[in-house]
Amino acid sequence: MVSEDDNELVARCLAGQSAAFEPIVARYQRPLFNLAVRMLGNYDAAVDATQNAFIKAYQHLDTFDSTKRFFSWIYRILKNECLNTLRDRRLSEPLPLHLAAAGGPDNDFERRERRAAVQTALGELTEEHREVILLRHFTEMSYEEIASALDIPVKTVRARLYTARRRLAALLSSRNVS
């Protein structure tokens, strides 16, 4: 996720080289999809939201501020796509077990149950708490990167993350998940 490379690719796209967008998609498709599937709890909806985010990003590349990280900018687009999807339907089902366990070939029942419980608990957090957990623990963004992506102070990121972790731990503890 080197921002100079992103800026160069964006500049090439804006200069008419549409193929320069392909490396951007290749670089960010997986992390954005992973965020979308965790935000929406639905594989197909996450595919659609991720595709729509890339389409909108490409259509509005001229609005990208090259002094910021590209991932932060496209993340906001994805977040809006996910929010639009959630407005159309309410998240009521946990992520199916086969998706929750998709991170590896491990078919251990306990591990799948734990992942399903975590996904369900994530769905019960407020949007702002779920968001900081996903960005910190599923994309491994720094506090500063999260602050930039969400356009909030680092101090607010720390506070939200602290509260979100405590709430998530309480939810998991009530389900006897360790």
N, C-alpha and C positions, 0 to 999 in steps of 0.2 A: 504494500500500500504506500508507495512512494509518491508524494504529491507532485514532485516535479514531472514525473512521467505522466501522471494524470493531466496536469496542466498542458503538457506538450500534446497529448492525444486530443484533448478538448480543442486546442488551437488548430490542430490539423483538421478536425471535424468541421470547425467553423470556417476553415479555408476551403471546404468542399470535398475533403477526403473522408467520405462516410465510412469507409472500411476501418478508419482509425478508432471507431467506436467499439469494434469487436474485442480488442484487448481489455477495454474497460468492462465490458459485459463478462468476459472470461474471469477477470480479477474479482468482481464483486457479486456475481450471480449466486454463488454458494452462500456467502455470509448473509446476503439480503434475503435469500430464500429461507435460510434457517431462522432468521428473525421473524419473517412473515409467518412461517408455519407455527412458531411459538406464540405469536400474537393472535393468530386467527384460529389455531387448533384444527385446521383443515388443510390437507395437502393440496387439493385442487384450487381452493381459494388462495392459498399461498403462491401457487404457480401463477395464477392470474394477476395477483397483486404485484408480484415481482416483475412480470412481463410489462404490466402497465406502468410501473415505476421507470423501467428502462425506456419505454416509449416516450413518456413525458419528459424524462431527463434529456433524451436526444432532441426532442422538439423544442426544448427550452434551454439548450446549452448556452445560448447567448446571455442568459441571466446568471450563470455560474460565476461566482466571485473567486477568482484564482488566488486570492490571498487566504482562502479557507481550504480545508480538506475536501476533496471531492466526495469521499465517503459520507462525511457529515451532511453534505448537500443532498445527495441521492437518498440517504437514510430518511431525511425529512419528507421527501417525495413518497417513499415507501410507506412511511408512517401514515401519511394522509390517505394513501390507497387502502391501507388496512383499516383505518378509522371509518372510511366510507363503507367498506365491506361490513364492518361490525355494526354500523348504523342500520344497514339493511337487514341484518339478522343478529340475534343475540347469541353470544357464545354460551352454549348449553351443554355440550358434550366434551369430555376430555379427549385429548389426542388419542387415536386408536393405538393399541399396544404395538402393532407392527411398525408404526411410524415413530413412536417413542423410542423404540429399540433400534432404529435404523442406523445409529452411529457405529455399529460394529456387528460382527457375526455372532456375538454372544447370545445364546438362546436361553440363558438362565432365567427361570421364572421370577425369582426374587428381584433381579435387576430390572426386568420389564415392569414389574409391579411398582418398584420404586420410581422409575422414570414416569410411569403413568400418574403416580401420586404427585410427583413434582409438577408435571404439566397441569394437572387439575388445580393444584395450589397456586401456580402462576396465574391461572385464569381467574382466581379469586382475589388477586391483588388489585389495587387501583391501577389505572393506566400508568400514572407517573411512577409508581413503585415497580410495576412489571417492566417498564421501559428501562430503568436504570439497572435492574438485575440482568436483563437480556443483554444490554450493551456491555456491561462489565464482565459478566461471566460466560456469555456465549459468543461474543466477538472480541473479548479481551481488550477492550478499549481502556485507555487511561482515564483518570478523572478529568483531566484537561480536555481530552478528546470528546468525552461524554458531554461536558459542559458546552463545548463548541457545537456539537450535534444538536443539543437541545436548546441552545441559546439561553443558558442559565449560568449563574456563578458556580465555581468549583465547590464552594461551601454548601450550596444547595444540593449539589450532586452527592456530597458526602452525607449530608443529613438524610436525604431520600434513600440512599443506599443502606444506611444504618437502620432506618425504620423498616425498609423493605425486607432486609435480611431477618430482622426480628419477627416480623409478621409471617414471613415464609417459614421460619423455624417453628413458630407457634402452630401454623396450619399443619405442617408435617408431623409435629409432635402429637397433635390431636388425632392423627391417623396412625400413630405408632410407626412412623417411617424414620429410619435413621440414616 
